[in-house]
Amino acid sequence: MDHLQLPFGNRINSELGAVGRQCVTVATAQIMSEIQANIIHKQSMMMALTDSIGCDGNSRHRFGYHNIKPLKSMKSSFV
């Protein structure tokens, strides 16, 4: 990456030089990698949750929850 695609990219490119650009580029890549890993982790947690509850609010038997009420009936009990 020769130039940073940021609003202040030209200023960084002219003042930091090659070493500074490399450091900023590596740091940005590390941050983006951590964000992506966090998103993937949250997606897998959500998939596990929806898999255990089921889209219709009924439980999956392999998790051992046999008496979970559908979401519609739960809403009325909270009002």
N, CA, C and O atoms as a Maestro MAE file, in Angstrom:
{
 s_m_m2io_version
 :::
 2.0.0
}

f_m_ct {
 s_m_title
 :::
 protein
 m_atom[316] {
  # First column is atom index #
  i_m_mmod_type
  r_m_x_coord
  r_m_y_coord
  r_m_z_coord
  i_m_residue_number
  s_m_chain_name
  s_m_pdb_residue_name
  s_m_pdb_atom_name
  i_m_atomic_number
  :::
  1 25 0.856 -1.180 0.000 1 A "MET " " N  " 7
  2 3 0.000 0.000 0.000 1 A "MET " " CA " 6
  3 2 0.900 1.241 0.000 1 A "MET " " C  " 6
  4 15 1.616 1.500 0.967 1 A "MET " " O  " 8
  5 25 0.854 1.983 -1.070 2 A "ASP " " N  " 7
  6 3 1.722 3.158 -1.175 2 A "ASP " " CA " 6
  7 2 1.173 4.354 -0.415 2 A "ASP " " C  " 6
  8 15 1.936 5.107 0.190 2 A "ASP " " O  " 8
  9 25 -0.124 4.533 -0.439 3 A "HIS " " N  " 7
  10 3 -0.733 5.698 0.199 3 A "HIS " " CA " 6
  11 2 -1.907 5.256 1.052 3 A "HIS " " C  " 6
  12 15 -2.671 4.371 0.666 3 A "HIS " " O  " 8
  13 25 -2.044 5.871 2.201 4 A "LEU " " N  " 7
  14 3 -3.182 5.578 3.059 4 A "LEU " " CA " 6
  15 2 -4.425 6.245 2.492 4 A "LEU " " C  " 6
  16 15 -4.384 7.398 2.064 4 A "LEU " " O  " 8
  17 25 -5.512 5.521 2.494 5 A "GLN " " N  " 7
  18 3 -6.765 6.066 1.981 5 A "GLN " " CA " 6
  19 2 -7.548 6.694 3.131 5 A "GLN " " C  " 6
  20 15 -8.618 6.212 3.504 5 A "GLN " " O  " 8
  21 25 -7.015 7.751 3.674 6 A "LEU " " N  " 7
  22 3 -7.636 8.450 4.780 6 A "LEU " " CA " 6
  23 2 -7.701 9.933 4.456 6 A "LEU " " C  " 6
  24 15 -6.948 10.408 3.606 6 A "LEU " " O  " 8
  25 25 -8.588 10.679 5.118 7 A "PRO " " N  " 7
  26 3 -8.670 12.116 4.845 7 A "PRO " " CA " 6
  27 2 -7.341 12.835 5.067 7 A "PRO " " C  " 6
  28 15 -7.019 13.801 4.375 7 A "PRO " " O  " 8
  29 25 -6.577 12.346 6.043 8 A "PHE " " N  " 7
  30 3 -5.294 12.985 6.331 8 A "PHE " " CA " 6
  31 2 -4.126 12.207 5.726 8 A "PHE " " C  " 6
  32 15 -2.976 12.373 6.134 8 A "PHE " " O  " 8
  33 25 -4.434 11.360 4.753 9 A "GLY " " N  " 7
  34 3 -3.407 10.497 4.163 9 A "GLY " " CA " 6
  35 2 -2.248 11.246 3.538 9 A "GLY " " C  " 6
  36 15 -1.097 10.846 3.708 9 A "GLY " " O  " 8
  37 25 -2.526 12.335 2.812 10 A "ASN " " N  " 7
  38 3 -1.441 13.066 2.149 10 A "ASN " " CA " 6
  39 2 -0.472 13.655 3.161 10 A "ASN " " C  " 6
  40 15 0.739 13.653 2.939 10 A "ASN " " O  " 8
  41 25 -0.992 14.154 4.255 11 A "ARG " " N  " 7
  42 3 -0.141 14.721 5.289 11 A "ARG " " CA " 6
  43 2 0.742 13.634 5.914 11 A "ARG " " C  " 6
  44 15 1.935 13.844 6.128 11 A "ARG " " O  " 8
  45 25 0.148 12.474 6.202 12 A "ILE " " N  " 7
  46 3 0.938 11.378 6.760 12 A "ILE " " CA " 6
  47 2 2.000 10.936 5.768 12 A "ILE " " C  " 6
  48 15 3.154 10.727 6.144 12 A "ILE " " O  " 8
  49 25 1.625 10.793 4.519 13 A "ASN " " N  " 7
  50 3 2.577 10.329 3.517 13 A "ASN " " CA " 6
  51 2 3.743 11.288 3.357 13 A "ASN " " C  " 6
  52 15 4.874 10.848 3.148 13 A "ASN " " O  " 8
  53 25 3.493 12.590 3.451 14 A "SER " " N  " 7
  54 3 4.576 13.545 3.250 14 A "SER " " CA " 6
  55 2 5.438 13.723 4.494 14 A "SER " " C  " 6
  56 15 6.624 14.027 4.372 14 A "SER " " O  " 8
  57 25 4.876 13.541 5.688 15 A "GLU " " N  " 7
  58 3 5.633 13.811 6.913 15 A "GLU " " CA " 6
  59 2 6.280 12.574 7.524 15 A "GLU " " C  " 6
  60 15 7.344 12.690 8.133 15 A "GLU " " O  " 8
  61 25 5.686 11.414 7.386 16 A "LEU " " N  " 7
  62 3 6.222 10.237 8.050 16 A "LEU " " CA " 6
  63 2 7.312 9.537 7.265 16 A "LEU " " C  " 6
  64 15 8.233 8.973 7.856 16 A "LEU " " O  " 8
  65 25 7.228 9.562 5.971 17 A "GLY " " N  " 7
  66 3 8.185 8.824 5.170 17 A "GLY " " CA " 6
  67 2 7.824 7.353 5.100 17 A "GLY " " C  " 6
  68 15 6.775 6.931 5.588 17 A "GLY " " O  " 8
  69 25 8.711 6.575 4.485 18 A "ALA " " N  " 7
  70 3 8.416 5.167 4.203 18 A "ALA " " CA " 6
  71 2 8.238 4.347 5.478 18 A "ALA " " C  " 6
  72 15 7.319 3.533 5.562 18 A "ALA " " O  " 8
  73 25 9.107 4.550 6.472 19 A "VAL " " N  " 7
  74 3 9.031 3.752 7.701 19 A "VAL " " CA " 6
  75 2 7.739 4.057 8.452 19 A "VAL " " C  " 6
  76 15 7.066 3.145 8.932 19 A "VAL " " O  " 8
  77 25 7.396 5.334 8.552 20 A "GLY " " N  " 7
  78 3 6.168 5.719 9.233 20 A "GLY " " CA " 6
  79 2 4.940 5.176 8.539 20 A "GLY " " C  " 6
  80 15 4.000 4.721 9.190 20 A "GLY " " O  " 8
  81 25 4.944 5.223 7.211 21 A "ARG " " N  " 7
  82 3 3.810 4.673 6.460 21 A "ARG " " CA " 6
  83 2 3.676 3.185 6.711 21 A "ARG " " C  " 6
  84 15 2.566 2.675 6.863 21 A "ARG " " O  " 8
  85 25 4.807 2.480 6.755 22 A "GLN " " N  " 7
  86 3 4.774 1.031 7.005 22 A "GLN " " CA " 6
  87 2 4.183 0.745 8.386 22 A "GLN " " C  " 6
  88 15 3.368 -0.166 8.533 22 A "GLN " " O  " 8
  89 25 4.588 1.515 9.397 23 A "CYS " " N  " 7
  90 3 4.081 1.306 10.755 23 A "CYS " " CA " 6
  91 2 2.581 1.542 10.824 23 A "CYS " " C  " 6
  92 15 1.847 0.749 11.414 23 A "CYS " " O  " 8
  93 25 2.131 2.626 10.222 24 A "VAL " " N  " 7
  94 3 0.692 2.931 10.235 24 A "VAL " " CA " 6
  95 2 -0.076 1.861 9.480 24 A "VAL " " C  " 6
  96 15 -1.157 1.456 9.910 24 A "VAL " " O  " 8
  97 25 0.462 1.400 8.367 25 A "THR " " N  " 7
  98 3 -0.210 0.374 7.574 25 A "THR " " CA " 6
  99 2 -0.321 -0.928 8.350 25 A "THR " " C  " 6
  100 15 -1.377 -1.561 8.348 25 A "THR " " O  " 8
  101 25 0.761 -1.339 9.018 26 A "VAL " " N  " 7
  102 3 0.747 -2.582 9.798 26 A "VAL " " CA " 6
  103 2 -0.221 -2.458 10.969 26 A "VAL " " C  " 6
  104 15 -0.991 -3.380 11.241 26 A "VAL " " O  " 8
  105 25 -0.183 -1.322 11.662 27 A "ALA " " N  " 7
  106 3 -1.097 -1.125 12.794 27 A "ALA " " CA " 6
  107 2 -2.553 -1.158 12.333 27 A "ALA " " C  " 6
  108 15 -3.403 -1.756 12.994 27 A "ALA " " O  " 8
  109 25 -2.838 -0.521 11.208 28 A "THR " " N  " 7
  110 3 -4.205 -0.518 10.672 28 A "THR " " CA " 6
  111 2 -4.644 -1.931 10.309 28 A "THR " " C  " 6
  112 15 -5.782 -2.318 10.579 28 A "THR " " O  " 8
  113 25 -3.748 -2.701 9.699 29 A "ALA " " N  " 7
  114 3 -4.080 -4.080 9.330 29 A "ALA " " CA " 6
  115 2 -4.348 -4.928 10.571 29 A "ALA " " C  " 6
  116 15 -5.247 -5.769 10.564 29 A "ALA " " O  " 8
  117 25 -3.574 -4.712 11.636 30 A "GLN " " N  " 7
  118 3 -3.787 -5.471 12.869 30 A "GLN " " CA " 6
  119 2 -5.138 -5.122 13.495 30 A "GLN " " C  " 6
  120 15 -5.865 -6.003 13.953 30 A "GLN " " O  " 8
  121 25 -5.461 -3.843 13.508 31 A "ILE " " N  " 7
  122 3 -6.750 -3.415 14.068 31 A "ILE " " CA " 6
  123 2 -7.900 -4.013 13.261 31 A "ILE " " C  " 6
  124 15 -8.861 -4.529 13.831 31 A "ILE " " O  " 8
  125 25 -7.799 -3.945 11.944 32 A "MET " " N  " 7
  126 3 -8.862 -4.491 11.094 32 A "MET " " CA " 6
  127 2 -9.004 -5.991 11.301 32 A "MET " " C  " 6
  128 15 -10.119 -6.512 11.300 32 A "MET " " O  " 8
  129 25 -7.884 -6.694 11.480 33 A "SER " " N  " 7
  130 3 -7.914 -8.134 11.714 33 A "SER " " CA " 6
  131 2 -8.618 -8.453 13.029 33 A "SER " " C  " 6
  132 15 -9.404 -9.397 13.102 33 A "SER " " O  " 8
  133 25 -8.332 -7.659 14.078 34 A "GLU " " N  " 7
  134 3 -8.986 -7.875 15.369 34 A "GLU " " CA " 6
  135 2 -10.485 -7.597 15.277 34 A "GLU " " C  " 6
  136 15 -11.288 -8.321 15.866 34 A "GLU " " O  " 8
  137 25 -10.862 -6.561 14.548 35 A "ILE " " N  " 7
  138 3 -12.288 -6.246 14.371 35 A "ILE " " CA " 6
  139 2 -12.982 -7.389 13.643 35 A "ILE " " C  " 6
  140 15 -14.077 -7.801 14.027 35 A "ILE " " O  " 8
  141 25 -12.347 -7.899 12.593 36 A "GLN " " N  " 7
  142 3 -12.946 -8.992 11.830 36 A "GLN " " CA " 6
  143 2 -13.089 -10.238 12.697 36 A "GLN " " C  " 6
  144 15 -14.114 -10.916 12.628 36 A "GLN " " O  " 8
  145 25 -12.080 -10.554 13.514 37 A "ALA " " N  " 7
  146 3 -12.152 -11.716 14.391 37 A "ALA " " CA " 6
  147 2 -13.278 -11.548 15.412 37 A "ALA " " C  " 6
  148 15 -13.978 -12.508 15.736 37 A "ALA " " O  " 8
  149 25 -13.447 -10.325 15.914 38 A "ASN " " N  " 7
  150 3 -14.509 -10.043 16.879 38 A "ASN " " CA " 6
  151 2 -15.880 -10.240 16.235 38 A "ASN " " C  " 6
  152 15 -16.780 -10.816 16.846 38 A "ASN " " O  " 8
  153 25 -16.035 -9.762 15.004 39 A "ILE " " N  " 7
  154 3 -17.312 -9.922 14.289 39 A "ILE " " CA " 6
  155 2 -17.603 -11.401 14.054 39 A "ILE " " C  " 6
  156 15 -18.730 -11.852 14.257 39 A "ILE " " O  " 8
  157 25 -16.595 -12.153 13.629 40 A "ILE " " N  " 7
  158 3 -16.794 -13.586 13.375 40 A "ILE " " CA " 6
  159 2 -17.188 -14.298 14.660 40 A "ILE " " C  " 6
  160 15 -18.065 -15.162 14.654 40 A "ILE " " O  " 8
  161 25 -16.537 -13.935 15.764 41 A "HIS " " N  " 7
  162 3 -16.876 -14.546 17.063 41 A "HIS " " CA " 6
  163 2 -18.326 -14.247 17.443 41 A "HIS " " C  " 6
  164 15 -19.054 -15.138 17.880 41 A "HIS " " O  " 8
  165 25 -18.740 -12.989 17.274 42 A "LYS " " N  " 7
  166 3 -20.112 -12.623 17.633 42 A "LYS " " CA " 6
  167 2 -21.118 -13.321 16.722 42 A "LYS " " C  " 6
  168 15 -22.186 -13.733 17.176 42 A "LYS " " O  " 8
  169 25 -20.781 -13.455 15.434 43 A "GLN " " N  " 7
  170 3 -21.681 -14.150 14.526 43 A "GLN " " CA " 6
  171 2 -21.840 -15.616 14.938 43 A "GLN " " C  " 6
  172 15 -22.944 -16.158 14.898 43 A "GLN " " O  " 8
  173 25 -20.738 -16.253 15.332 44 A "SER " " N  " 7
  174 3 -20.825 -17.654 15.726 44 A "SER " " CA " 6
  175 2 -21.614 -17.809 17.022 44 A "SER " " C  " 6
  176 15 -22.332 -18.793 17.199 44 A "SER " " O  " 8
  177 25 -21.481 -16.833 17.937 45 A "MET " " N  " 7
  178 3 -22.262 -16.876 19.172 45 A "MET " " CA " 6
  179 2 -23.753 -16.728 18.865 45 A "MET " " C  " 6
  180 15 -24.584 -17.420 19.453 45 A "MET " " O  " 8
  181 25 -24.088 -15.820 17.936 46 A "MET " " N  " 7
  182 3 -25.492 -15.628 17.572 46 A "MET " " CA " 6
  183 2 -26.048 -16.875 16.878 46 A "MET " " C  " 6
  184 15 -27.198 -17.255 17.099 46 A "MET " " O  " 8
  185 25 -25.231 -17.500 16.045 47 A "MET " " N  " 7
  186 3 -25.685 -18.713 15.364 47 A "MET " " CA " 6
  187 2 -25.938 -19.827 16.376 47 A "MET " " C  " 6
  188 15 -26.910 -20.573 16.252 47 A "MET " " O  " 8
  189 25 -25.061 -19.941 17.379 48 A "ALA " " N  " 7
  190 3 -25.256 -20.958 18.409 48 A "ALA " " CA " 6
  191 2 -26.530 -20.685 19.204 48 A "ALA " " C  " 6
  192 15 -27.271 -21.606 19.546 48 A "ALA " " O  " 8
  193 25 -26.771 -19.411 19.490 49 A "LEU " " N  " 7
  194 3 -27.973 -19.043 20.246 49 A "LEU " " CA " 6
  195 2 -29.234 -19.353 19.454 49 A "LEU " " C  " 6
  196 15 -30.166 -19.958 19.985 49 A "LEU " " O  " 8
  197 25 -29.272 -18.946 18.192 50 A "THR " " N  " 7
  198 3 -30.466 -19.205 17.386 50 A "THR " " CA " 6
  199 2 -30.631 -20.690 17.131 50 A "THR " " C  " 6
  200 15 -31.755 -21.175 17.003 50 A "THR " " O  " 8
  201 25 -29.523 -21.421 17.055 51 A "ASP " " N  " 7
  202 3 -29.612 -22.861 16.848 51 A "ASP " " CA " 6
  203 2 -30.186 -23.544 18.088 51 A "ASP " " C  " 6
  204 15 -30.934 -24.515 17.973 51 A "ASP " " O  " 8
  205 25 -29.838 -23.042 19.266 52 A "SER " " N  " 7
  206 3 -30.327 -23.677 20.494 52 A "SER " " CA " 6
  207 2 -31.784 -23.343 20.754 52 A "SER " " C  " 6
  208 15 -32.511 -24.165 21.311 52 A "SER " " O  " 8
  209 25 -32.226 -22.160 20.365 53 A "ILE " " N  " 7
  210 3 -33.616 -21.759 20.603 53 A "ILE " " CA " 6
  211 2 -34.515 -22.201 19.459 53 A "ILE " " C  " 6
  212 15 -35.632 -22.669 19.679 53 A "ILE " " O  " 8
  213 25 -34.027 -22.051 18.251 54 A "GLY " " N  " 7
  214 3 -34.831 -22.366 17.080 54 A "GLY " " CA " 6
  215 2 -35.561 -21.120 16.610 54 A "GLY " " C  " 6
  216 15 -35.933 -20.271 17.420 54 A "GLY " " O  " 8
  217 25 -35.764 -21.010 15.323 55 A "CYS " " N  " 7
  218 3 -36.360 -19.805 14.758 55 A "CYS " " CA " 6
  219 2 -37.790 -19.579 15.232 55 A "CYS " " C  " 6
  220 15 -38.250 -18.439 15.298 55 A "CYS " " O  " 8
  221 25 -38.489 -20.653 15.561 56 A "ASP " " N  " 7
  222 3 -39.891 -20.519 15.968 56 A "ASP " " CA " 6
  223 2 -40.039 -20.387 17.483 56 A "ASP " " C  " 6
  224 15 -41.160 -20.363 17.991 56 A "ASP " " O  " 8
  225 25 -38.926 -20.301 18.209 57 A "GLY " " N  " 7
  226 3 -38.993 -20.167 19.652 57 A "GLY " " CA " 6
  227 2 -38.992 -21.500 20.381 57 A "GLY " " C  " 6
  228 15 -38.939 -21.532 21.610 57 A "GLY " " O  " 8
  229 25 -39.049 -22.587 19.647 58 A "ASN " " N  " 7
  230 3 -39.018 -23.914 20.275 58 A "ASN " " CA " 6
  231 2 -37.574 -24.372 20.425 58 A "ASN " " C  " 6
  232 15 -36.711 -24.027 19.618 58 A "ASN " " O  " 8
  233 25 -37.329 -25.146 21.458 59 A "SER " " N  " 7
  234 3 -35.966 -25.582 21.726 59 A "SER " " CA " 6
  235 2 -35.581 -26.746 20.829 59 A "SER " " C  " 6
  236 15 -36.434 -27.440 20.275 59 A "SER " " O  " 8
  237 25 -34.307 -26.937 20.702 60 A "ARG " " N  " 7
  238 3 -33.776 -28.120 20.045 60 A "ARG " " CA " 6
  239 2 -33.582 -29.176 21.137 60 A "ARG " " C  " 6
  240 15 -33.069 -28.868 22.213 60 A "ARG " " O  " 8
  241 25 -33.987 -30.413 20.863 61 A "HIS " " N  " 7
  242 3 -33.966 -31.424 21.916 61 A "HIS " " CA " 6
  243 2 -32.550 -31.767 22.357 61 A "HIS " " C  " 6
  244 15 -32.344 -32.155 23.507 61 A "HIS " " O  " 8
  245 25 -31.579 -31.633 21.478 62 A "ARG " " N  " 7
  246 3 -30.221 -32.024 21.867 62 A "ARG " " CA " 6
  247 2 -29.652 -31.121 22.944 62 A "ARG " " C  " 6
  248 15 -28.670 -31.492 23.586 62 A "ARG " " O  " 8
  249 25 -30.234 -29.942 23.167 63 A "PHE " " N  " 7
  250 3 -29.759 -29.072 24.228 63 A "PHE " " CA " 6
  251 2 -30.474 -29.355 25.544 63 A "PHE " " C  " 6
  252 15 -30.086 -28.820 26.582 63 A "PHE " " O  " 8
  253 25 -31.499 -30.177 25.517 64 A "GLY " " N  " 7
  254 3 -32.159 -30.579 26.746 64 A "GLY " " CA " 6
  255 2 -33.193 -29.609 27.272 64 A "GLY " " C  " 6
  256 15 -33.677 -29.787 28.390 64 A "GLY " " O  " 8
  257 25 -33.554 -28.584 26.507 65 A "TYR " " N  " 7
  258 3 -34.583 -27.648 26.959 65 A "TYR " " CA " 6
  259 2 -35.891 -28.036 26.279 65 A "TYR " " C  " 6
  260 15 -36.049 -27.852 25.072 65 A "TYR " " O  " 8
  261 25 -36.820 -28.569 27.052 66 A "HIS " " N  " 7
  262 3 -38.040 -29.098 26.446 66 A "HIS " " CA " 6
  263 2 -39.253 -28.213 26.697 66 A "HIS " " C  " 6
  264 15 -40.310 -28.445 26.111 66 A "HIS " " O  " 8
  265 25 -39.124 -27.207 27.551 67 A "ASN " " N  " 7
  266 3 -40.299 -26.442 27.950 67 A "ASN " " CA " 6
  267 2 -40.174 -24.955 27.628 67 A "ASN " " C  " 6
  268 15 -40.789 -24.130 28.304 67 A "ASN " " O  " 8
  269 25 -39.406 -24.600 26.626 68 A "ILE " " N  " 7
  270 3 -39.300 -23.189 26.259 68 A "ILE " " CA " 6
  271 2 -40.550 -22.801 25.478 68 A "ILE " " C  " 6
  272 15 -40.890 -23.438 24.481 68 A "ILE " " O  " 8
  273 25 -41.229 -21.757 25.934 69 A "LYS " " N  " 7
  274 3 -42.450 -21.305 25.265 69 A "LYS " " CA " 6
  275 2 -42.080 -20.550 23.990 69 A "LYS " " C  " 6
  276 15 -41.011 -19.943 23.925 69 A "LYS " " O  " 8
  277 25 -42.932 -20.577 22.995 70 A "PRO " " N  " 7
  278 3 -42.713 -19.726 21.824 70 A "PRO " " CA " 6
  279 2 -42.684 -18.257 22.235 70 A "PRO " " C  " 6
  280 15 -43.301 -17.871 23.228 70 A "PRO " " O  " 8
  281 25 -41.972 -17.451 21.472 71 A "LEU " " N  " 7
  282 3 -41.778 -16.050 21.836 71 A "LEU " " CA " 6
  283 2 -43.097 -15.284 21.947 71 A "LEU " " C  " 6
  284 15 -43.214 -14.390 22.785 71 A "LEU " " O  " 8
  285 25 -44.089 -15.615 21.122 72 A "LYS " " N  " 7
  286 3 -45.365 -14.890 21.160 72 A "LYS " " CA " 6
  287 2 -46.042 -15.041 22.515 72 A "LYS " " C  " 6
  288 15 -46.573 -14.069 23.051 72 A "LYS " " O  " 8
  289 25 -46.029 -16.241 23.072 73 A "SER " " N  " 7
  290 3 -46.685 -16.435 24.360 73 A "SER " " CA " 6
  291 2 -45.880 -15.808 25.490 73 A "SER " " C  " 6
  292 15 -46.450 -15.424 26.511 73 A "SER " " O  " 8
  293 25 -44.564 -15.698 25.323 74 A "MET " " N  " 7
  294 3 -43.736 -15.068 26.351 74 A "MET " " CA " 6
  295 2 -44.009 -13.568 26.417 74 A "MET " " C  " 6
  296 15 -44.035 -12.988 27.502 74 A "MET " " O  " 8
  297 25 -44.213 -12.939 25.262 75 A "LYS " " N  " 7
  298 3 -44.458 -11.499 25.240 75 A "LYS " " CA " 6
  299 2 -45.688 -11.130 26.061 75 A "LYS " " C  " 6
  300 15 -45.675 -10.142 26.795 75 A "LYS " " O  " 8
  301 25 -46.748 -11.921 25.939 76 A "SER " " N  " 7
  302 3 -47.977 -11.588 26.656 76 A "SER " " CA " 6
  303 2 -47.803 -11.720 28.167 76 A "SER " " C  " 6
  304 15 -48.497 -11.042 28.925 76 A "SER " " O  " 8
  305 25 -46.891 -12.580 28.617 77 A "SER " " N  " 7
  306 3 -46.713 -12.746 30.053 77 A "SER " " CA " 6
  307 2 -45.926 -11.589 30.666 77 A "SER " " C  " 6
  308 15 -45.971 -11.402 31.882 77 A "SER " " O  " 8
  309 25 -45.214 -10.815 29.866 78 A "PHE " " N  " 7
  310 3 -44.449 -9.687 30.388 78 A "PHE " " CA " 6
  311 2 -45.274 -8.412 30.487 78 A "PHE " " C  " 6
  312 15 -44.886 -7.478 31.188 78 A "PHE " " O  " 8
  313 25 -46.413 -8.363 29.790 79 A "VAL " " N  " 7
  314 3 -47.199 -7.129 29.759 79 A "VAL " " CA " 6
  315 2 -48.077 -7.020 30.986 79 A "VAL " " C  " 6
  316 15 -48.812 -6.044 31.135 79 A "VAL " " O  " 8
  :::
 }
 m_bond[315] {
  # First column is bond index #
  i_m_from
  i_m_to
  i_m_order
  :::
  1 1 2 1
  2 2 3 1
  3 3 4 2
  4 3 5 1
  5 5 6 1
  6 6 7 1
  7 7 8 2
  8 7 9 1
  9 9 10 1
  10 10 11 1
  11 11 12 2
  12 11 13 1
  13 13 14 1
  14 14 15 1
  15 15 16 2
  16 15 17 1
  17 17 18 1
  18 18 19 1
  19 19 20 2
  20 19 21 1
  21 21 22 1
  22 22 23 1
  23 23 24 2
  24 23 25 1
  25 25 26 1
  26 26 27 1
  27 27 28 2
  28 27 29 1
  29 29 30 1
  30 30 31 1
  31 31 32 2
  32 31 33 1
  33 33 34 1
  34 34 35 1
  35 35 36 2
  36 35 37 1
  37 37 38 1
  38 38 39 1
  39 39 40 2
  40 39 41 1
  41 41 42 1
  42 42 43 1
  43 43 44 2
  44 43 45 1
  45 45 46 1
  46 46 47 1
  47 47 48 2
  48 47 49 1
  49 49 50 1
  50 50 51 1
  51 51 52 2
  52 51 53 1
  53 53 54 1
  54 54 55 1
  55 55 56 2
  56 55 57 1
  57 57 58 1
  58 58 59 1
  59 59 60 2
  60 59 61 1
  61 61 62 1
  62 62 63 1
  63 63 64 2
  64 63 65 1
  65 65 66 1
  66 66 67 1
  67 67 68 2
  68 67 69 1
  69 69 70 1
  70 70 71 1
  71 71 72 2
  72 71 73 1
  73 73 74 1
  74 74 75 1
  75 75 76 2
  76 75 77 1
  77 77 78 1
  78 78 79 1
  79 79 80 2
  80 79 81 1
  81 81 82 1
  82 82 83 1
  83 83 84 2
  84 83 85 1
  85 85 86 1
  86 86 87 1
  87 87 88 2
  88 87 89 1
  89 89 90 1
  90 90 91 1
  91 91 92 2
  92 91 93 1
  93 93 94 1
  94 94 95 1
  95 95 96 2
  96 95 97 1
  97 97 98 1
  98 98 99 1
  99 99 100 2
  100 99 101 1
  101 101 102 1
  102 102 103 1
  103 103 104 2
  104 103 105 1
  105 105 106 1
  106 106 107 1
  107 107 108 2
  108 107 109 1
  109 109 110 1
  110 110 111 1
  111 111 112 2
  112 111 113 1
  113 113 114 1
  114 114 115 1
  115 115 116 2
  116 115 117 1
  117 117 118 1
  118 118 119 1
  119 119 120 2
  120 119 121 1
  121 121 122 1
  122 122 123 1
  123 123 124 2
  124 123 125 1
  125 125 126 1
  126 126 127 1
  127 127 128 2
  128 127 129 1
  129 129 130 1
  130 130 131 1
  131 131 132 2
  132 131 133 1
  133 133 134 1
  134 134 135 1
  135 135 136 2
  136 135 137 1
  137 137 138 1
  138 138 139 1
  139 139 140 2
  140 139 141 1
  141 141 142 1
  142 142 143 1
  143 143 144 2
  144 143 145 1
  145 145 146 1
  146 146 147 1
  147 147 148 2
  148 147 149 1
  149 149 150 1
  150 150 151 1
  151 151 152 2
  152 151 153 1
  153 153 154 1
  154 154 155 1
  155 155 156 2
  156 155 157 1
  157 157 158 1
  158 158 159 1
  159 159 160 2
  160 159 161 1
  161 161 162 1
  162 162 163 1
  163 163 164 2
  164 163 165 1
  165 165 166 1
  166 166 167 1
  167 167 168 2
  168 167 169 1
  169 169 170 1
  170 170 171 1
  171 171 172 2
  172 171 173 1
  173 173 174 1
  174 174 175 1
  175 175 176 2
  176 175 177 1
  177 177 178 1
  178 178 179 1
  179 179 180 2
  180 179 181 1
  181 181 182 1
  182 182 183 1
  183 183 184 2
  184 183 185 1
  185 185 186 1
  186 186 187 1
  187 187 188 2
  188 187 189 1
  189 189 190 1
  190 190 191 1
  191 191 192 2
  192 191 193 1
  193 193 194 1
  194 194 195 1
  195 195 196 2
  196 195 197 1
  197 197 198 1
  198 198 199 1
  199 199 200 2
  200 199 201 1
  201 201 202 1
  202 202 203 1
  203 203 204 2
  204 203 205 1
  205 205 206 1
  206 206 207 1
  207 207 208 2
  208 207 209 1
  209 209 210 1
  210 210 211 1
  211 211 212 2
  212 211 213 1
  213 213 214 1
  214 214 215 1
  215 215 216 2
  216 215 217 1
  217 217 218 1
  218 218 219 1
  219 219 220 2
  220 219 221 1
  221 221 222 1
  222 222 223 1
  223 223 224 2
  224 223 225 1
  225 225 226 1
  226 226 227 1
  227 227 228 2
  228 227 229 1
  229 229 230 1
  230 230 231 1
  231 231 232 2
  232 231 233 1
  233 233 234 1
  234 234 235 1
  235 235 236 2
  236 235 237 1
  237 237 238 1
  238 238 239 1
  239 239 240 2
  240 239 241 1
  241 241 242 1
  242 242 243 1
  243 243 244 2
  244 243 245 1
  245 245 246 1
  246 246 247 1
  247 247 248 2
  248 247 249 1
  249 249 250 1
  250 250 251 1
  251 251 252 2
  252 251 253 1
  253 253 254 1
  254 254 255 1
  255 255 256 2
  256 255 257 1
  257 257 258 1
  258 258 259 1
  259 259 260 2
  260 259 261 1
  261 261 262 1
  262 262 263 1
  263 263 264 2
  264 263 265 1
  265 265 266 1
  266 266 267 1
  267 267 268 2
  268 267 269 1
  269 269 270 1
  270 270 271 1
  271 271 272 2
  272 271 273 1
  273 273 274 1
  274 274 275 1
  275 275 276 2
  276 275 277 1
  277 277 278 1
  278 278 279 1
  279 279 280 2
  280 279 281 1
  281 281 282 1
  282 282 283 1
  283 283 284 2
  284 283 285 1
  285 285 286 1
  286 286 287 1
  287 287 288 2
  288 287 289 1
  289 289 290 1
  290 290 291 1
  291 291 292 2
  292 291 293 1
  293 293 294 1
  294 294 295 1
  295 295 296 2
  296 295 297 1
  297 297 298 1
  298 298 299 1
  299 299 300 2
  300 299 301 1
  301 301 302 1
  302 302 303 1
  303 303 304 2
  304 303 305 1
  305 305 306 1
  306 306 307 1
  307 307 308 2
  308 307 309 1
  309 309 310 1
  310 310 311 1
  311 311 312 2
  312 311 313 1
  313 313 314 1
  314 314 315 1
  315 315 316 2
  :::
 }
}
